[in-house]
Structure formats: structure tokens, C-alpha cells
Amino acid sequence: MTVAADGHLCDSVSEAIIDNWLSHKGIKHERDAAYPVGKYKADWVLANGQFVEYFGLANDSARYDRDAALKQKICRQHGIALVALYPGDLYPTLKLDEKFAVWG
């Protein structure tokens, strides 16, 4: 666990980088938003209701990948816009401007 600049508890340094970027850009966000079904929580929900997920362990385990796919499916089924972020969006170069420009 690590603490972002705005005081949000993050599960990793990578999540803190994203949280700090959101704060720096003035994007209102909250941590751990409940999905409309199931036991899942999104890493962030933005003021407009959009979910942001950091799939930092993608391709590390079949279970994690199934859960990530299910989260994406739930968002599609319930009309929730989702920004899906992966380690390649943070390292070696931060690409959040590009990822959110597509969203914007």
C-alpha cells in the first residue's frame, strides 16, 4: 500500500502514479467504486461515472485475466465507460495523456 498525494490509499506505486496524475490534471476521482453486480470494485470512478482500472497483473495469472475480462464485460453490459490501463501505459514512458485523450 502507498498513499497518493491526495491522501487516497493505493495498492501499488503504479496506482499512486495514476491517482497523482488524475489529481494533477484536476480530474475528480474516488477510489474503490462498486461494480453494479458481483463483488468487484473499480480502482477509480470519475465524477462523470466512468470507471478507471489498472490491470497491473495482466497476463500473470489466468484467474486475474478472467476477472479483468469480466469487469470489462460488466461495464459493457451496464453502459459504463471504462479506461483500462496496463503497465505499458506507465512504463517505461507515461502514456496517460494519450489514454485519456482517447477517452476525452
N, C-alpha and C positions, 0 to 999 in steps of 0.2 A: 504494500500500500504506500501511496505517496500523496501529498497534498498539493493541489493546483494553487495557482496564485489567488484565485477567488475563494479558496477555502474548501472546494469540493474534494472529497476523498476519491482517489483514483486507484484502480487495481494495478497499475503499472506506470512506469515513467512514460511509456508511449501514450497512454491515456492522458497523462498530465500534459504532455505536449499538445495534444488535440484540445483539451479543455482550455489551456492557456491561449491557444490560437483563437478559439471561439471568443474568449473574453477580450483579447486584444482587438479583434475585429468588431467588437460591440454586438455580437450575436448572443441574444439572451438564450440561456440553456439551463436545464436541470438534469441531474443525474438520476439513473435508475428508474426510468418510466416503465410502468407495467404494460405488457402487450395485452390486447383485448381478450385473448384466450391463452390458456396454458400458464405455465409457471415462469415464463420468460420476462426479463426486463431488458429494455434497451439501455445502452450506455448513456445516451443523452436523448432528451426531447427538446426541440427548439420551440420558441414561443408560437410558431405557426403550426405546431403539432407534428412536425416532421421528426422522424427518428434518425439518429446517427449511431452506427455500430462500428466498433473497431474489432475486426476479426483477426486479432493478432496471432492466433494459433492455427490459422487456416493451413490445411494440409499437414498438420501434426498428428491428428487422430481422426479416425472415421466418425467417432461419436461427435466430436466438435464440429466437423464438417456437416453432419446430419442436422445438428441443432442450428447451425448458421443457415443452412438451406431452408429449414422450417421457419425460422424467423423471417427470411425473405418472402416465403410463401404467405405467411400470415399478413405481412404488410401488403402484399399484392391483393389478397382476398378482402382486406378491410380498407383498401384505398389509402393506406398510409405511405407517404413518400419516405423513402429510405436512402440515406447516404451511407454506402458500405465502404469502409476504409480498411486497408490492408497494410502490412509492414512496408511494402513497396511504395506506399503513399507518404511514408515518413522518412524512410532510409533508402539510399544514402542522402537523398535530397528531399526536402519537404515539398510536397505537391498539393497541399490543402487548398491553396488558391485555385488551382486548376480543378480539383474535385468539386469544390463548392461553386465555381463559376458555371459548371455544367448544371448544377442544381438550380442556380440563381435565375 
